[in-house]
Amino acid sequence: MIEKPTPEQVRDARIKAGFTQQEAADRFGFTLSAWQAKETTGKTSRGLAAGSYELLLLLADEHPEYQLVKRGEILNKNN
């Protein structure tokens, strides 16, 4: 199970996924300022939930156990 990430881990995964902060906020249903708080340390920090971080890792192709595959690609690999 993946633990709650640090703000630095959230930022790194977002960048690896190719998202701006605004794009990540939109994808996960946050305002821009709420997303920025997830990448900030200190009193204003608002961590990203472990499940949301796991999805972000999948989108960044950085998940330690799983990998996203586009629909149809599995069928093409098996032929």
DRENKE-388025 format. One record per residue: residue number from 1; residue in three letters; x, y, z of N, C-alpha, C in turn. Coordinates in nm, 2 decimals, always signed. Each point is the difference from the previous one (the first is absolute). Example, Ala and Ser with C-alpha at 12.3 -4.5 7.8 and 13.67 -1.06 7.14 Angstrom:
% residues 2
+-----+------+--------+--------+--------+--------+--------+--------+--------+--------+--------+
! seq ! type !    n.x !    n.y !    n.z !   ca.x !   ca.y !   ca.z !    c.x !    c.y !    c.z !
+-----+------+--------+--------+--------+--------+--------+--------+--------+--------+--------+
!   1 !  ALA !  +1.32 !  -0.57 !  +0.78 !  -0.09 !  +0.12 !  +0.00 !  +0.09 !  +0.12 !  +0.00 !
!   2 !  SER !  -0.04 !  +0.11 !  -0.07 !  +0.09 !  +0.11 !  +0.00 !  -0.08 !  +0.11 !  +0.08 !
+-----+------+--------+--------+--------+--------+--------+--------+--------+--------+--------+
% end
This chain:
% residues 79
+-----+------+--------+--------+--------+--------+--------+--------+--------+--------+--------+
! seq ! type !    n.x !    n.y !    n.z !   ca.x !   ca.y !   ca.z !    c.x !    c.y !    c.z !
+-----+------+--------+--------+--------+--------+--------+--------+--------+--------+--------+
!   1 !  MET !  +0.08 !  -0.12 !  +0.00 !  -0.08 !  +0.12 !  +0.00 !  +0.09 !  +0.13 !  +0.00 !
!   2 !  ILE !  -0.04 !  +0.09 !  -0.08 !  +0.07 !  +0.13 !  -0.01 !  -0.04 !  +0.09 !  +0.12 !
!   3 !  GLU !  +0.10 !  +0.06 !  +0.06 !  -0.03 !  +0.09 !  +0.11 !  -0.02 !  +0.14 !  -0.05 !
!   4 !  LYS !  -0.06 !  +0.09 !  +0.09 !  -0.02 !  +0.13 !  -0.04 !  +0.13 !  +0.07 !  -0.04 !
!   5 !  PRO !  +0.00 !  +0.07 !  -0.11 !  +0.13 !  +0.06 !  -0.05 !  +0.03 !  +0.13 !  +0.06 !
!   6 !  THR !  +0.13 !  +0.03 !  -0.01 !  +0.05 !  +0.13 !  +0.04 !  -0.04 !  +0.10 !  -0.11 !
!   7 !  PRO !  +0.00 !  +0.13 !  +0.03 !  -0.02 !  +0.10 !  -0.11 !  +0.10 !  -0.01 !  -0.11 !
!   8 !  GLU !  +0.12 !  -0.03 !  +0.03 !  +0.10 !  -0.02 !  -0.11 !  -0.03 !  -0.12 !  -0.09 !
!   9 !  GLN !  -0.05 !  -0.11 !  +0.06 !  -0.04 !  -0.11 !  -0.08 !  -0.12 !  +0.03 !  -0.09 !
!  10 !  VAL !  -0.09 !  +0.08 !  +0.05 !  -0.12 !  +0.04 !  -0.08 !  +0.05 !  +0.08 !  -0.12 !
!  11 !  ARG !  +0.08 !  +0.10 !  +0.03 !  +0.05 !  +0.09 !  -0.11 !  +0.08 !  -0.08 !  -0.10 !
!  12 !  ASP !  +0.09 !  -0.09 !  +0.04 !  +0.08 !  -0.08 !  -0.09 !  -0.09 !  -0.09 !  -0.09 !
!  13 !  ALA !  -0.10 !  -0.06 !  +0.06 !  -0.09 !  -0.09 !  -0.08 !  -0.08 !  +0.08 !  -0.10 !
!  14 !  ARG !  -0.05 !  +0.12 !  +0.04 !  -0.07 !  +0.09 !  -0.09 !  +0.08 !  +0.03 !  -0.12 !
!  15 !  ILE !  +0.12 !  +0.04 !  +0.03 !  +0.09 !  +0.04 !  -0.11 !  +0.03 !  -0.12 !  -0.10 !
!  16 !  LYS !  +0.02 !  -0.11 !  +0.06 !  +0.03 !  -0.12 !  -0.08 !  -0.13 !  -0.04 !  -0.08 !
!  17 !  ALA !  -0.12 !  +0.03 !  +0.05 !  -0.12 !  -0.03 !  -0.07 !  -0.02 !  +0.10 !  -0.11 !
!  18 !  GLY !  +0.07 !  +0.11 !  +0.00 !  -0.01 !  +0.10 !  -0.10 !  -0.11 !  +0.10 !  +0.02 !
!  19 !  PHE !  -0.04 !  +0.02 !  +0.13 !  -0.11 !  +0.09 !  +0.03 !  +0.06 !  +0.13 !  +0.06 !
!  20 !  THR !  -0.07 !  +0.11 !  -0.04 !  +0.02 !  +0.13 !  +0.07 !  -0.07 !  -0.02 !  +0.13 !
!  21 !  GLN !  +0.02 !  +0.09 !  +0.10 !  -0.08 !  +0.00 !  +0.12 !  -0.15 !  +0.02 !  -0.03 !
!  22 !  GLN !  -0.03 !  +0.08 !  -0.10 !  -0.15 !  +0.02 !  -0.03 !  -0.05 !  -0.13 !  -0.06 !
!  23 !  GLU !  +0.07 !  -0.06 !  -0.09 !  -0.05 !  -0.13 !  -0.06 !  -0.02 !  -0.11 !  +0.11 !
!  24 !  ALA !  +0.09 !  -0.01 !  +0.09 !  -0.01 !  -0.09 !  +0.11 !  -0.12 !  +0.03 !  +0.08 !
!  25 !  ALA !  -0.02 !  +0.13 !  +0.04 !  -0.12 !  +0.04 !  +0.08 !  -0.13 !  -0.04 !  -0.07 !
!  26 !  ASP !  +0.00 !  +0.03 !  -0.13 !  -0.12 !  -0.03 !  -0.08 !  -0.03 !  -0.16 !  +0.00 !
!  27 !  ARG !  +0.11 !  -0.07 !  -0.03 !  -0.01 !  -0.15 !  -0.01 !  -0.05 !  -0.06 !  +0.13 !
!  28 !  PHE !  +0.04 !  +0.05 !  +0.12 !  -0.03 !  -0.05 !  +0.13 !  -0.12 !  +0.07 !  +0.07 !
!  29 !  GLY !  -0.05 !  +0.10 !  -0.07 !  -0.12 !  +0.07 !  +0.06 !  +0.03 !  +0.10 !  +0.11 !
!  30 !  PHE !  +0.12 !  +0.06 !  -0.01 !  +0.03 !  +0.11 !  +0.10 !  +0.01 !  +0.13 !  -0.07 !
!  31 !  THR !  +0.00 !  +0.11 !  +0.08 !  +0.03 !  +0.13 !  -0.05 !  +0.15 !  +0.00 !  -0.01 !
!  32 !  LEU !  +0.05 !  +0.10 !  -0.08 !  +0.15 !  +0.02 !  -0.01 !  +0.06 !  +0.02 !  +0.14 !
!  33 !  SER !  -0.06 !  +0.08 !  +0.08 !  +0.06 !  +0.03 !  +0.13 !  +0.00 !  -0.12 !  +0.09 !
!  34 !  ALA !  -0.10 !  -0.08 !  -0.01 !  +0.00 !  -0.13 !  +0.08 !  +0.11 !  -0.09 !  -0.05 !
!  35 !  TRP !  +0.02 !  -0.01 !  -0.13 !  +0.10 !  -0.09 !  -0.05 !  +0.14 !  +0.05 !  +0.04 !
!  36 !  GLN !  +0.02 !  +0.13 !  -0.01 !  +0.13 !  +0.06 !  +0.04 !  +0.03 !  -0.03 !  +0.15 !
!  37 !  ALA !  -0.10 !  +0.00 !  +0.08 !  +0.02 !  -0.04 !  +0.14 !  +0.05 !  -0.14 !  +0.02 !
!  38 !  LYS !  -0.03 !  -0.09 !  -0.10 !  +0.04 !  -0.14 !  +0.01 !  +0.15 !  -0.01 !  -0.03 !
!  39 !  GLU !  +0.05 !  +0.10 !  -0.07 !  +0.14 !  +0.00 !  -0.03 !  +0.09 !  +0.10 !  +0.08 !
!  40 !  THR !  -0.06 !  +0.05 !  +0.11 !  +0.06 !  +0.10 !  +0.09 !  +0.03 !  -0.07 !  +0.13 !
!  41 !  THR !  +0.11 !  +0.03 !  +0.06 !  +0.03 !  -0.04 !  +0.13 !  -0.03 !  +0.11 !  +0.10 !
!  42 !  GLY !  -0.02 !  -0.04 !  +0.13 !  -0.02 !  +0.10 !  +0.10 !  -0.15 !  +0.01 !  +0.04 !
!  43 !  LYS !  -0.04 !  +0.11 !  +0.06 !  -0.13 !  +0.01 !  +0.06 !  -0.11 !  +0.00 !  -0.11 !
!  44 !  THR !  +0.02 !  +0.04 !  -0.12 !  -0.10 !  +0.00 !  -0.10 !  -0.01 !  -0.13 !  -0.08 !
!  45 !  SER !  +0.08 !  -0.10 !  +0.04 !  +0.00 !  -0.13 !  -0.08 !  -0.12 !  -0.07 !  +0.03 !
!  46 !  ARG !  -0.06 !  -0.06 !  -0.11 !  -0.11 !  -0.09 !  +0.00 !  +0.03 !  -0.12 !  -0.08 !
!  47 !  GLY !  +0.03 !  -0.11 !  +0.06 !  +0.05 !  -0.11 !  -0.07 !  -0.10 !  -0.07 !  -0.09 !
!  48 !  LEU !  +0.06 !  -0.07 !  -0.10 !  -0.08 !  -0.07 !  -0.10 !  -0.03 !  -0.14 !  +0.06 !
!  49 !  ALA !  -0.12 !  -0.04 !  +0.00 !  -0.04 !  -0.14 !  +0.05 !  +0.08 !  -0.11 !  -0.07 !
!  50 !  ALA !  +0.03 !  -0.10 !  +0.07 !  +0.08 !  -0.11 !  -0.06 !  -0.06 !  -0.06 !  -0.13 !
!  51 !  GLY !  -0.14 !  -0.01 !  +0.00 !  -0.06 !  -0.06 !  -0.12 !  +0.01 !  +0.10 !  -0.12 !
!  52 !  SER !  -0.01 !  +0.13 !  +0.02 !  +0.02 !  +0.09 !  -0.11 !  +0.15 !  +0.01 !  -0.04 !
!  53 !  TYR !  +0.09 !  -0.02 !  +0.09 !  +0.14 !  +0.00 !  -0.03 !  +0.03 !  -0.13 !  -0.09 !
!  54 !  GLU !  -0.07 !  -0.11 !  +0.04 !  +0.02 !  -0.12 !  -0.08 !  -0.04 !  +0.02 !  -0.15 !
!  55 !  LEU !  -0.11 !  +0.07 !  -0.02 !  -0.05 !  +0.03 !  -0.13 !  +0.10 !  +0.09 !  -0.07 !
!  56 !  LEU !  +0.05 !  +0.10 !  +0.07 !  +0.10 !  +0.09 !  -0.06 !  +0.12 !  -0.08 !  -0.04 !
!  57 !  LEU !  +0.05 !  -0.10 !  +0.08 !  +0.11 !  -0.08 !  -0.04 !  -0.03 !  -0.08 !  -0.12 !
!  58 !  LEU !  -0.12 !  -0.05 !  -0.01 !  -0.04 !  -0.08 !  -0.12 !  +0.01 !  +0.09 !  -0.13 !
!  59 !  LEU !  -0.05 !  +0.12 !  +0.01 !  +0.00 !  +0.10 !  -0.11 !  +0.14 !  +0.04 !  -0.03 !
!  60 !  ALA !  +0.09 !  +0.00 !  +0.09 !  +0.14 !  +0.03 !  -0.02 !  +0.09 !  -0.12 !  -0.04 !
!  61 !  ASP !  -0.06 !  -0.11 !  -0.01 !  +0.07 !  -0.13 !  -0.03 !  +0.11 !  -0.02 !  +0.10 !
!  62 !  GLU !  -0.03 !  +0.03 !  +0.13 !  +0.09 !  -0.02 !  +0.11 !  -0.05 !  -0.09 !  +0.11 !
!  63 !  HIS !  -0.11 !  -0.07 !  -0.02 !  -0.06 !  -0.08 !  +0.11 !  +0.10 !  -0.12 !  +0.01 !
!  64 !  PRO !  +0.02 !  -0.04 !  +0.13 !  +0.10 !  -0.11 !  +0.02 !  -0.06 !  -0.14 !  -0.04 !
!  65 !  GLU !  -0.13 !  -0.02 !  -0.01 !  -0.05 !  -0.13 !  -0.03 !  -0.09 !  -0.01 !  -0.13 !
!  66 !  TYR !  -0.06 !  +0.11 !  -0.04 !  -0.09 !  +0.00 !  -0.11 !  +0.04 !  +0.10 !  -0.11 !
!  67 !  GLN !  -0.06 !  -0.03 !  -0.12 !  +0.02 !  +0.09 !  -0.11 !  -0.13 !  +0.02 !  -0.08 !
!  68 !  LEU !  -0.03 !  +0.12 !  -0.04 !  -0.12 !  +0.02 !  -0.08 !  +0.03 !  -0.04 !  -0.14 !
!  69 !  VAL !  -0.11 !  -0.06 !  -0.06 !  +0.01 !  -0.04 !  -0.14 !  -0.12 !  +0.05 !  -0.07 !
!  70 !  LYS !  +0.01 !  +0.06 !  -0.11 !  -0.11 !  +0.05 !  -0.08 !  -0.09 !  -0.12 !  -0.05 !
!  71 !  ARG !  -0.12 !  +0.03 !  +0.00 !  -0.09 !  -0.11 !  -0.05 !  +0.04 !  -0.04 !  -0.14 !
!  72 !  GLY !  -0.01 !  -0.13 !  -0.02 !  +0.04 !  -0.05 !  -0.13 !  +0.15 !  -0.05 !  -0.01 !
!  73 !  GLU !  +0.08 !  +0.06 !  +0.08 !  +0.15 !  -0.03 !  -0.01 !  +0.02 !  -0.14 !  +0.05 !
!  74 !  ILE !  -0.07 !  -0.05 !  +0.10 !  +0.02 !  -0.13 !  +0.05 !  -0.04 !  -0.10 !  -0.11 !
!  75 !  LEU !  -0.11 !  +0.02 !  -0.07 !  -0.03 !  -0.09 !  -0.11 !  +0.10 !  +0.00 !  -0.11 !
!  76 !  ASN !  +0.06 !  +0.11 !  -0.03 !  +0.10 !  +0.01 !  -0.10 !  +0.13 !  -0.07 !  +0.04 !
!  77 !  LYS !  +0.03 !  +0.00 !  +0.13 !  +0.12 !  -0.07 !  +0.05 !  -0.01 !  -0.15 !  +0.00 !
!  78 !  ASN !  -0.12 !  -0.05 !  +0.02 !  -0.03 !  -0.14 !  +0.00 !  -0.01 !  -0.07 !  -0.14 !
!  79 !  ASN !  -0.01 !  +0.08 !  -0.10 !  -0.02 !  -0.05 !  -0.14 !  +0.13 !  -0.03 !  -0.07 !
+-----+------+--------+--------+--------+--------+--------+--------+--------+--------+--------+
% end
